[in-house]
Amino acid sequence: MTRDKNRVAPKVWLITGCSTGFGRALAEAVLKKGDEVLATARQPEQLRALIEHYPETAKAVRLDVTLPQDIQTAVDTDRNSKVIVG
């Protein structure tokens, strides 16, 4: 993806519940704006269309917030990014 040299680097958002509802709407709005999204859902296969539409800026991760191992995996997925929303 080519970025304008004057544009601030994109933010990386970790958004929960991206399979439907507010989480999905927020993920789509953020991606349309040009930022990056670590999209989470209990069933990440439901995020396929979103990831295919934004292959360079969206990544799907399984996350059930009631399972500590899922939380750790989501956090470990992109430690080098500045997470804006968790």
Secondary structure, 3 states (H helix, E strand, C coil): CCCCCCCCCCCEEEECCCCCHHHHHHHHHHHHHCCEEEEEECCHHHHHHHHHHCCCCEEEEECCCCCHHHHHHHHHHCCCCCECCC
